[in-house]
């Protein structure tokens, strides 16, 4: 009896999602653990895998919204995988003892290797399928002539300039609903994605339920820039990750939250919840929308740990690989509009949190230093806070503490 593939429960309060892309097609034989499709919800994208091996039959097209528990495909586990065709090399057919050459790293970029492993690892197979590359044309550097993940990724990178030069059509991300163009062609209507609808609802809810106020300040980035330049080579060599700006601001915010604990709390009904842990959300912009993965226990992590977490979250966010638990439970948020060139802005709270720090573009500006005018790399900072829980004095004190930590990094627990 065919096994039904149902939309699983992927988190509290999530009732539906969109089948954004099928990784397998009807009639394909799938193995247990193979990724079948990506489910896009209002919080994250999740890959749904096959529980058993068999032949797949899809019932739902890409881009269709589905409910939790809905059947979107079946797997006939009574059918086995088709036998692999093994082609004997011409030399052996003629009775010769000619050996098959094995590709080496030096072959990359030259003629295609005449042999390729008959079996691919799951990681390699997935890249081959997603990037639509021909494994037999890729030089293999693995043991016994096997293709490695690095071989395939290198081939994909080599192909990109060629595709761009000939305007090779790239696969566009599937829309959540068919776009409808107006009769006169002046506009196009399409349904917002679940994530975009969730973002919209959260922003409106934040504006309607909290008394949002923003206080501003500016900080001199000279000390941090000098420290990064001085320590970058040693830090990167030791930790295999670059020393960025965000880790300094996370550390500075932790120190400020310790100095002004009320900012690290939230209102819940008629109660105020004071958090005694420091889970800092870092906003990441993606093509699908803004997401805020959480750096857990930021006060206990080193600069290297923070940079690894940030790099990992950023990569998974852009690839749609974040999990529900990666986005839940933050106590304070940092957003950096400066990466897009923003000079000055007022961030909106991330409910139910009571505070959010906005970073902005670093700009050389003339400022007064010891009664002299000097040009320094300056950044505007903005703290939006819930005035129901946090008074102006506390908000200003918090922001000044962040400023002091950035302008004098020695106040931070440096560990490099």
C-alpha positions in Angstrom: 0.0 0.0 0.0 1.5 3.4 -1.0 2.8 5.5 1.9 1.3 9.0 2.2 3.6 12.0 2.4 1.9 14.5 4.7 2.8 18.0 5.7 4.3 17.6 9.2 3.8 19.9 12.1 6.9 22.1 12.0 6.3 24.4 14.9 3.7 26.0 17.3 1.2 28.3 15.7 2.1 27.2 12.2 -1.0 25.9 10.4 0.0 26.0 6.7 2.9 26.5 4.3 3.8 26.5 0.7 5.4 23.7 -1.3 8.1 26.0 -2.7 10.1 23.5 -4.7 10.1 19.8 -5.4 13.6 18.2 -5.3 12.2 15.0 -6.9 9.6 14.4 -9.6 6.8 11.9 -10.1 8.2 8.5 -11.1 11.5 9.0 -9.4 12.8 6.3 -7.1 13.7 7.9 -3.7 15.7 6.5 -0.9 14.8 7.0 2.8 16.2 10.3 3.9 16.2 11.9 0.4 14.9 15.5 0.4 11.5 15.5 -1.4 10.5 19.1 -1.3 11.0 22.4 0.6 8.1 23.6 2.7 8.1 27.4 3.2 6.2 28.6 6.3 5.7 32.0 7.8 8.9 31.5 9.9 11.3 29.2 8.1 11.8 26.9 5.2 12.1 23.2 6.0 13.2 20.3 3.8 10.8 17.3 4.0 12.5 14.0 3.5 11.3 10.5 2.5 10.7 8.2 5.4 10.9 5.1 3.2 12.4 4.1 -0.1 10.1 3.7 -3.1 8.7 5.4 -6.2 7.4 8.9 -5.7 4.1 10.2 -7.0 3.5 14.0 -6.4 -0.1 15.3 -5.9 0.6 19.0 -5.2 2.3 21.4 -7.6 5.0 23.9 -6.7 3.8 27.2 -5.3 0.6 25.8 -3.8 -0.4 26.5 -0.2 -1.1 23.4 1.9 -2.4 22.7 5.4 -0.6 20.8 8.1 -1.5 17.1 7.7 -2.4 17.5 4.0 -1.2 14.7 1.7 1.0 16.1 -1.0 2.5 12.8 -2.4 2.7 9.1 -2.1 5.6 6.6 -2.1 5.1 3.1 -3.4 7.5 1.1 -1.3 6.7 -2.1 -3.1 8.8 -1.0 -6.0 12.6 -1.3 -5.9 15.3 0.8 -7.4 16.0 0.2 -11.1 19.2 -1.7 -11.8 22.2 0.4 -12.6 23.6 -0.1 -16.1 27.2 -0.9 -16.0 29.0 -0.1 -19.2 32.2 -1.9 -19.9 35.0 0.3 -21.3 35.8 -0.3 -24.9 39.3 -1.5 -24.1 38.0 -4.3 -22.0 35.5 -5.4 -24.6 38.3 -5.9 -27.0 40.2 -8.0 -24.6 42.8 -5.4 -23.9 44.2 -4.7 -20.5 44.0 -0.9 -20.8 43.5 0.7 -17.4 41.0 3.5 -16.9 42.7 6.8 -16.1 41.8 8.4 -12.8 41.3 12.2 -12.8 43.5 14.3 -10.6 43.2 17.9 -9.3 45.4 19.0 -12.2 42.7 17.8 -14.6 40.3 20.5 -13.5 39.7 23.0 -16.1 41.1 20.6 -18.8 39.3 17.9 -20.8 36.5 16.0 -19.0 37.6 12.9 -17.2 36.8 9.7 -19.1 35.6 8.0 -15.9 33.4 8.9 -13.0 32.3 6.9 -10.0 29.2 4.9 -10.5 27.9 5.9 -7.0 27.7 9.4 -5.6 27.5 10.4 -2.0 24.2 11.9 -0.9 25.8 15.4 -0.6 27.4 15.2 -4.0 24.2 13.8 -5.6 22.1 16.6 -4.2 24.4 19.3 -5.6 24.4 17.6 -9.0 20.6 17.5 -9.0 20.1 21.1 -7.8 22.8 22.6 -10.1 22.0 20.4 -13.1 25.6 19.5 -13.7 26.8 16.4 -15.6 29.0 14.4 -13.2 30.7 12.5 -16.0 32.1 15.8 -17.3 33.7 16.7 -13.9 37.3 15.8 -13.0 37.2 13.6 -9.9 39.9 13.9 -7.2 38.5 11.5 -4.6 39.9 8.1 -3.8 39.4 5.6 -6.6 38.2 8.3 -9.0 35.2 9.3 -6.9 33.6 12.7 -7.2 34.0 14.8 -4.0 31.7 17.7 -2.9 34.6 20.0 -3.6 34.9 18.8 -7.2 31.3 19.5 -7.9 31.3 22.9 -6.2 34.4 23.9 -8.2 32.7 22.9 -11.4 29.6 25.0 -10.5 31.8 28.0 -9.8 33.7 27.6 -13.1 30.4 27.5 -14.9 29.0 30.7 -13.5 31.1 33.2 -15.6 30.1 31.3 -18.8 26.4 31.4 -17.9 26.6 35.1 -17.2 28.5 35.8 -20.5 25.8 34.2 -22.6 22.9 35.3 -20.4 22.1 31.7 -19.5 18.6 31.7 -18.0 18.7 31.0 -14.3 15.8 29.3 -12.5 13.7 31.9 -10.7 12.5 31.1 -7.2 9.0 29.7 -7.3 6.2 32.2 -6.5 3.7 31.3 -3.8 0.9 31.9 -6.2 0.4 32.6 -9.8 1.0 36.3 -10.6 -1.9 38.0 -12.3 -1.2 41.0 -14.6 -3.8 43.7 -15.0 -5.5 44.0 -18.4 -3.7 47.2 -19.2 -0.3 45.8 -18.0 0.2 48.6 -15.5 0.5 46.3 -12.4 0.8 42.7 -11.4 -1.0 41.1 -8.4 0.4 38.1 -6.5 -0.2 36.6 -3.1 2.5 37.5 -0.5 4.6 34.6 0.8 3.8 33.2 4.3 7.0 34.8 5.6 6.2 38.2 4.2 2.6 38.0 5.6 4.0 37.1 9.0 6.5 40.0 8.9 3.7 42.4 8.0 1.5 41.1 10.9 4.4 41.3 13.4 5.3 44.9 12.4 1.7 46.1 12.7 1.3 44.3 16.0 4.4 45.9 17.4 3.2 49.4 16.4 -0.3 48.8 17.8 0.6 47.1 21.1 3.8 48.8 22.3 4.6 52.4 23.1 7.7 52.6 20.8 10.1 55.5 21.3 13.6 55.8 19.9 16.7 57.5 21.3 19.9 58.2 19.3 23.6 58.6 19.7 26.7 58.3 17.7 30.0 56.5 18.3 33.5 56.8 17.1 34.6 53.5 15.4 38.3 54.3 15.4 39.3 52.1 18.3 37.4 49.0 17.0 38.7 49.5 13.5 42.3 49.7 14.8 41.8 46.7 17.0 40.4 44.7 14.2 43.2 45.7 11.8 45.8 44.8 14.4 44.3 41.4 15.4 42.7 40.3 12.2 45.5 38.1 10.8 46.2 36.4 14.1 42.5 36.0 14.9 41.7 34.5 11.5 44.6 32.1 11.5 43.7 30.9 15.0 39.9 30.6 14.6 39.4 30.1 10.9 36.9 33.0 10.9 37.2 36.7 10.4 36.8 39.2 13.3 33.8 41.3 12.3 31.9 44.3 13.7 28.8 42.4 14.9 30.6 40.5 17.7 31.8 43.8 19.2 28.2 45.1 19.3 26.8 41.8 20.7 29.4 42.0 23.5 28.7 45.7 24.0 24.9 45.1 24.2 25.4 42.3 26.8 27.4 44.7 29.0 24.7 47.3 28.5 21.9 44.8 29.4 23.8 43.9 32.5 24.1 47.6 33.5 20.4 48.3 32.6 18.6 45.0 33.2 15.1 46.4 32.4 16.0 46.5 28.7 16.5 42.7 28.9 12.8 42.1 29.8 9.3 42.1 28.4 5.7 42.8 29.3 3.4 39.9 29.4 -0.2 40.9 30.2 -0.1 42.8 33.5 3.3 41.3 34.4 6.9 42.2 33.6 9.2 39.3 32.9 12.9 40.0 33.8 15.3 37.8 31.8 18.5 36.7 33.5 20.0 35.2 30.3 21.3 36.9 27.1 20.0 35.5 23.9 20.6 38.1 21.3 18.8 38.2 18.0 20.7 39.3 14.9 18.6 40.4 12.0 19.5 38.9 8.6 18.1 40.1 5.3 17.3 37.5 2.7 15.5 37.4 -0.6 12.5 36.0 1.2 12.4 38.6 3.9 14.0 39.6 7.2 14.6 36.8 9.8 16.1 37.1 13.2 18.1 34.0 14.3 19.2 33.9 18.0 22.7 33.8 19.3 22.2 31.8 22.5 24.0 32.7 25.8 26.0 35.5 24.1 27.5 36.4 27.5 29.2 33.1 27.7 30.7 33.0 24.2 34.0 34.2 22.9 34.4 36.6 20.0 35.3 33.6 17.8 32.2 31.7 18.9 30.0 34.7 18.1 31.5 35.1 14.7 31.0 31.4 13.9 27.4 31.6 15.0 26.8 34.8 12.9 28.4 33.3 9.8 26.4 30.0 10.2 23.1 31.8 10.7 23.6 34.1 7.8 24.5 31.3 5.5 21.6 29.1 6.6 19.2 32.1 6.5 20.0 32.9 2.9 19.8 29.2 1.9 16.4 28.8 3.7 17.9 26.2 6.1 17.0 27.8 9.5 15.0 25.8 11.9 12.1 27.1 14.0 14.1 26.8 17.2 16.8 29.1 15.7 14.3 32.0 15.7 12.6 31.6 19.1 13.3 33.0 22.5 15.5 36.0 22.0 15.6 38.7 24.7 17.1 41.6 22.6 17.7 42.3 18.9 20.4 44.0 16.8 19.8 45.1 13.3 22.4 46.6 10.9 21.0 48.7 8.2 24.5 50.0 7.5 25.3 47.0 5.3 22.8 48.4 2.9 24.0 52.0 3.2 21.5 53.3 5.7 22.9 56.4 7.5 20.0 56.9 10.0 16.8 55.0 10.8 14.4 54.0 13.6 14.2 50.2 14.0 10.8 48.6 15.0 10.6 46.3 18.1 10.7 42.6 17.6 7.8 41.4 19.9 7.7 40.5 22.7 11.1 42.1 23.3 11.4 45.5 24.8 14.4 46.8 22.9 16.2 46.8 19.6 19.5 48.4 18.6 19.9 49.8 15.1 23.5 50.1 13.6 24.2 52.2 10.6 26.8 53.1 8.0 30.2 54.1 9.1 30.9 57.6 7.7 34.0 59.8 8.0 32.8 63.0 9.7 34.5 66.0 11.3 34.1 66.0 15.1 35.6 67.9 18.0 38.4 65.9 19.8 40.2 67.7 22.6 39.1 71.1 21.2 40.4 70.2 17.8 38.5 69.2 14.7 39.4 65.7 13.4 37.8 63.5 10.8 36.8 60.2 12.4 34.8 57.1 11.3 31.5 57.7 12.9 28.3 55.6 13.2 24.8 56.7 14.3 23.2 54.3 16.8 19.4 54.1 17.4 17.7 52.3 20.3 14.0 51.7 20.0 12.3 50.6 23.2 9.0 49.9 24.8 8.2 53.0 26.8 5.7 51.1 28.9 8.5 49.2 30.5 11.6 51.3 30.0 11.9 55.0 31.0 13.9 57.5 28.9 16.7 57.7 31.5 17.2 53.9 31.3 17.2 53.9 27.5 19.7 56.7 27.2 21.9 55.0 29.9 21.8 51.8 27.9 22.8 53.4 24.6 25.6 55.4 26.2 27.0 52.2 27.7 27.0 50.6 24.2 28.8 53.7 22.9 31.4 53.6 25.7 32.2 49.9 25.0 32.6 50.5 21.3 34.8 53.6 21.7 36.9 51.9 24.4 36.9 48.1 23.6 39.0 47.5 26.6 35.8 47.6 28.6 34.7 44.4 26.8 35.9 40.9 27.8 38.4 40.6 25.0 39.7 37.1 24.5 42.0 37.4 21.5 
